[in-house]
Amino acid sequence: MGKAGCRLFADPTKNSAMLVGAVAQAGYWLDLLGRLKKELALDRPDVIIPIDSPTVNLRIARLGRRLRIPICYYVAPQLWAWAPWRIKVVRRTVDTLCCVLPFEQQYFGHQGVHTVYVGHPLFDQAANRAETDPENLKPPLPRAALRIALLPGSRKAEIAANLPPMLETFLAVRGKFPAVAAVAAAADEDRAWQIRNFLPRYGAKIDVRSGATDAIIRWADLVLTCSGTATLQIARHHKPMIVLYRVAWWKWNLVGRFLIQSKFLCLVNILADRELVPEFMPFYGPVQPIINTTIELLSNPEKREAMSRDLATLTAPMAEFSDQMPAARRVALEVAHLMAIR
């Protein structure tokens, strides 16, 4: 947004956190909300567009409602998965809720929220294009009989938690399939540096690339991925995957299991309403089950092909919807409508 010309009031991206980790950031966010309250009262924008993250953004929506500023909430908070009691706040404060997952329009609509399905921005562009072609990467990715992509997450804490079991899995798989190769995808150079620092501890020599996630996914026969939007990114390439998210046992039992409401935690499985891909979440036990599942899938190309076909079927309607109009344009139309009727 800053590169596009938006005046940044603050850049909170380095203060993102989940579950217990969010408590340590409370002071920062409370201070930011206090400053934002004064800014909104002085500036009086025509529309407020909170994006995702309900913990902070629903509070921003409340501030806007008190000032009678229309609220167009983009990327609906995942209340169907956790914290469903927040639906009352959404209903009271949000004028238009723009959701990116097909089932959300019905879910929120039944709760009395004016909801519009705008499509997922991941599908705004074709998956297979020149900039995502692994053959165009320099230096080239490894050539191997079996190829595993590692996507340990975009946050520092996620990588620290999820990369070790991924590396343990790769090393165990390499003992059975000597011709296997792995490449780790990093969101940026800072995270690439963090990943490279882990490798000597495990004696793992793997390629690490930043800014090339789609190409790495296309290169792979199987992806080991952290949970989150990355699973949908992998699904649009129709690539088989194993999803994991490691949390401390006490964090899950103290907080997580009371918050999570959905039958599945992996976004792909939530959309499919079945375990289309193996998910190990919450994962706080031994790595052996993940190793066994990885070896099973690498040993069974027919099973990987069936998973790929299922992922293609799952994502085809989302891709077709986005072909008609990009998600951002649909959101812009909703914002323009709120400005017109204000």
Secondary structure, 3 states (H helix, E strand, C coil): CCCCCCCCCCCHHHHCCCHHHHHHHHHHHHHHHHHHHHHHHHHCCCCECCECCHHHHHHHHHHHHHCCCCEEEECCCCCCCECHHHHHHHHHHCCEEEECCCCHHHHHHHCCCCEEECCCHHHCCCCCCHHHCHHHCCCCCCCCCEEEEEECCCCHHHHHHHHHHHHHHHHHHHHHCCCEEEEEEECCHHHHHHHHHHHHHHCCCCEEEECCHHHHHHHCCEEEEECCHHHHHHHCCCCCEEEEEECCHHHHHHHHHHHECCCCCCHHHHHHCCCCCCEEEEECCCCHHHHHHHHHHHHCHHHHHHHHHHHHHHHHHHHHHHHHCCHHHHHHHHHHHHHHHC
